[in-house]
């Protein structure tokens, strides 16, 4: 997503319009967010909690 946003920013006239700016910024921002390790850490924490809950209920 971040790469798609950078391509739109650099190689098209779409990013010069207001709607294009919003979409381009959203693509770049979401792409960088998805690449960050924080969502992975949240998933691992959730998975451990689910595993502990399953063992406790068994």
Secondary structure as a PSIPRED ss2 file (coil, helix, strand):
# PSIPRED VFORMAT (PSIPRED V4.0)

   1 X C   1.000  0.000  0.000
   2 X H   0.000  1.000  0.000
   3 X H   0.000  1.000  0.000
   4 X H   0.000  1.000  0.000
   5 X H   0.000  1.000  0.000
   6 X H   0.000  1.000  0.000
   7 X H   0.000  1.000  0.000
   8 X H   0.000  1.000  0.000
   9 X H   0.000  1.000  0.000
  10 X H   0.000  1.000  0.000
  11 X H   0.000  1.000  0.000
  12 X C   1.000  0.000  0.000
  13 X C   1.000  0.000  0.000
  14 X H   0.000  1.000  0.000
  15 X H   0.000  1.000  0.000
  16 X H   0.000  1.000  0.000
  17 X C   1.000  0.000  0.000
  18 X H   0.000  1.000  0.000
  19 X H   0.000  1.000  0.000
  20 X H   0.000  1.000  0.000
  21 X H   0.000  1.000  0.000
  22 X H   0.000  1.000  0.000
  23 X H   0.000  1.000  0.000
  24 X H   0.000  1.000  0.000
  25 X H   0.000  1.000  0.000
  26 X H   0.000  1.000  0.000
  27 X H   0.000  1.000  0.000
  28 X H   0.000  1.000  0.000
  29 X H   0.000  1.000  0.000
  30 X H   0.000  1.000  0.000
  31 X H   0.000  1.000  0.000
  32 X H   0.000  1.000  0.000
  33 X H   0.000  1.000  0.000
  34 X H   0.000  1.000  0.000
  35 X H   0.000  1.000  0.000
  36 X C   1.000  0.000  0.000
  37 X C   1.000  0.000  0.000
  38 X H   0.000  1.000  0.000
  39 X H   0.000  1.000  0.000
  40 X H   0.000  1.000  0.000
  41 X H   0.000  1.000  0.000
  42 X H   0.000  1.000  0.000
  43 X H   0.000  1.000  0.000
  44 X H   0.000  1.000  0.000
  45 X H   0.000  1.000  0.000
  46 X H   0.000  1.000  0.000
  47 X H   0.000  1.000  0.000
  48 X H   0.000  1.000  0.000
  49 X H   0.000  1.000  0.000
  50 X H   0.000  1.000  0.000
  51 X H   0.000  1.000  0.000
  52 X H   0.000  1.000  0.000
  53 X H   0.000  1.000  0.000
  54 X H   0.000  1.000  0.000
  55 X H   0.000  1.000  0.000
  56 X H   0.000  1.000  0.000
  57 X H   0.000  1.000  0.000
  58 X C   1.000  0.000  0.000
